[in-house]
Amino acid sequence: MSIYSQPAHPGLTCKQTVDQIVETIRKACVPIGSANVPDFVVEADVVSLAEAQRLASFYSKFEYGLKRLLWLGVN
């Protein structure tokens, strides 16, 4: 069985699972030399709530509001 096809352990937290995936990717990149590049793996937030709200377009907010209205119905 390849290390790339091993199942995740159900007792791991989300962060531990992500760390395991990142480590597997890093190990897979070692033979081609990519893992030796500075900042190859960086631990940082993917996106903050404020940034996500800022990046959400008017259209996407409108679309979500309309879908929510349809899901919840009009009282």
Secondary structure, 3 states (H helix, E strand, C coil): CCHHHCCCCCCCCHHHHHHHHHHHHHHHHHHHCHHHCCCCCCCCCCCCHHHHHHHCCHHHHHHHHHHHHHHHCCC
